[in-house]
Amino acid sequence: MAQDTIEVRNQGSFPEDDPTRGLEHDHRYVRQLFDRYLTTRDQQVKQQAGPAICEALTMHTSLEEAIFYPRVQETDTALIERCIEEHHDAEQIISQLQAMEAGKPDYDDLIQQLHEAIMDHIKAEEEQLFPAVRDSGLDLRELSLQMQAYESNLIATAARESQATQRPEQRS
């Protein structure tokens, strides 16, 4: 995992009173990555932003599916099911992207497809799901703590995997 992705995840920790704000932080970060990728012709920028998009989305969807969605399922079951389906569709595109080289025409096309799908998904979460969660009466403090713990484990695991794949001279 790229070090900057780990740092962004650390910065996006979940406020104790409202875990949806941490998820919105992730959404802003992903939007920035997509913008960086889609507005440049610089292949080096694309080769950094493309994989970073995939990493960020993979961590975000893992957190939502493992902790957030199960806890908020009752707020809008149909919307949660739709969100999970959208995650699976995105995962298929991400798998294709991970097998390709960033910046190539086919990769660019898939990034555009992923962008469109993710922007629709973010809109549904931010305009429908998150307000419903905030108004649900759920213990958002407990949910935030669970999400923080899960995220910490994700970051630690990703950092260990990143360190293990580096050559000795790359390690700091």
C-alpha positions in Angstrom: 0.0 0.0 0.0 1.3 3.4 -0.8 2.5 5.4 2.2 0.3 8.4 1.3 -2.8 6.2 1.4 -1.9 5.0 4.9 -1.4 8.7 6.0 -4.8 9.7 4.5 -6.5 6.8 6.3 -4.9 8.0 9.6 -6.2 11.5 8.9 -9.6 10.2 8.2 -10.2 8.6 11.5 -13.8 8.4 12.6 -15.1 11.2 14.9 -16.6 9.7 18.0 -20.0 11.3 17.6 -20.5 10.6 13.8 -18.7 7.9 11.9 -20.3 9.0 8.7 -18.0 12.0 8.7 -15.0 9.7 8.4 -16.7 7.9 5.5 -17.3 11.3 3.9 -13.6 12.1 4.3 -12.8 8.9 2.4 -15.2 10.1 -0.3 -13.4 13.4 -0.7 -10.1 11.7 -0.9 -11.3 9.3 -3.7 -12.9 12.2 -5.6 -9.5 14.0 -5.5 -7.7 10.9 -6.8 -10.2 10.5 -9.6 -9.8 14.2 -10.4 -6.0 13.8 -10.5 -6.2 10.8 -12.8 -8.9 12.1 -15.1 -7.6 15.6 -15.6 -4.0 14.8 -16.6 -2.1 13.3 -19.5 1.0 12.8 -17.4 1.6 9.0 -17.3 3.5 9.2 -14.1 0.6 10.9 -12.3 -1.8 8.3 -13.7 0.5 5.4 -12.6 0.4 6.8 -9.1 -3.3 7.8 -8.9 -4.8 4.7 -10.6 -3.5 2.2 -8.0 -4.2 4.7 -5.2 -7.8 4.8 -6.3 -8.0 1.0 -6.2 -6.4 0.9 -2.7 -8.5 3.5 -1.2 -11.7 2.0 -2.5 -10.8 -1.5 -1.4 -10.1 -0.3 2.1 -13.2 1.8 2.2 -15.5 -0.9 1.0 -14.0 -3.4 3.3 -14.7 -1.2 6.3 -18.2 -0.4 5.2 -19.1 -4.1 4.5 -17.5 -5.5 7.7 -18.6 -2.9 10.2 -20.8 0.0 9.0 -23.4 -1.7 6.8 -24.2 -4.6 9.3 -24.7 -2.1 12.1 -26.9 0.3 10.1 -28.8 -2.3 8.1 -32.2 -1.5 9.7 -32.1 2.2 8.6 -32.7 1.3 5.0 -32.3 -2.4 4.1 -32.9 -1.9 0.4 -30.4 0.9 0.1 -27.8 -1.2 2.0 -28.4 -4.1 -0.4 -28.0 -1.7 -3.3 -24.7 -0.3 -1.8 -23.3 -3.8 -1.4 -24.2 -4.7 -4.9 -22.5 -1.5 -6.1 -19.4 -2.5 -4.1 -19.3 -5.8 -5.8 -19.6 -4.2 -9.2 -16.7 -1.8 -8.3 -14.6 -4.7 -7.1 -14.9 -6.4 -10.5 -13.6 -3.3 -12.2 -10.8 -2.9 -9.6 -9.7 -6.5 -10.2 -9.5 -5.7 -13.9 -7.6 -2.5 -13.3 -5.1 -4.3 -11.0 -4.2 -6.6 -13.8 -3.4 -3.7 -16.2 -1.0 -0.9 -16.5 -2.3 2.5 -15.4 -2.5 5.1 -18.1 -3.2 2.8 -21.0 -6.3 3.4 -23.1 -8.2 0.4 -21.7 -7.2 1.4 -18.2 -8.5 4.9 -18.8 -11.8 3.6 -20.0 -12.2 1.4 -16.9 -11.2 4.3 -14.6 -14.0 6.3 -16.2 -16.5 3.5 -15.7 -15.4 3.2 -12.1 -15.6 6.9 -11.6 -19.2 7.1 -12.8 -20.2 4.1 -10.6 -18.5 5.4 -7.5 -19.9 9.0 -7.9 -23.4 7.6 -8.0 -22.7 5.4 -5.0 -21.3 8.3 -3.0 -24.3 10.4 -3.8 -26.7 7.7 -2.6 -24.7 7.3 0.7 -24.3 11.0 1.4 -27.8 12.1 0.5 -29.8 9.1 1.7 -28.0 6.7 3.9 -25.8 8.9 6.1 -28.7 11.2 7.0 -30.8 8.2 7.9 -28.0 6.8 10.1 -27.6 10.1 11.9 -31.4 10.2 12.6 -31.7 6.5 13.5 -31.0 6.6 17.2 -28.1 4.1 16.8 -25.2 4.4 19.2 -22.9 6.3 16.8 -20.1 6.5 19.4 -19.9 2.7 19.7 -20.1 2.4 15.9 -17.2 4.9 15.5 -15.1 3.0 18.0 -15.7 -0.3 16.1 -14.8 1.4 12.8 -11.7 3.0 14.3 -10.5 -0.4 15.5 -11.2 -2.1 12.2 -9.5 0.7 10.3 -6.4 0.5 12.5 -6.2 -3.2 11.8 -6.5 -2.6 8.0 -3.8 0.1 8.1 -1.4 -2.1 10.2 -2.0 -5.1 7.9 -1.4 -3.0 4.8 1.7 -1.4 6.2 3.2 -4.9 7.1 2.4 -6.2 3.6 3.9 -3.1 2.0 7.1 -3.5 4.2 7.3 -7.2 3.3 7.2 -6.6 -0.4 9.9 -3.9 -0.4 13.5 -4.7 -1.2 15.8 -4.1 1.8 17.3 -1.0 0.2 13.8 0.5 -0.1 12.9 0.2 3.6 13.4 3.2 5.7 
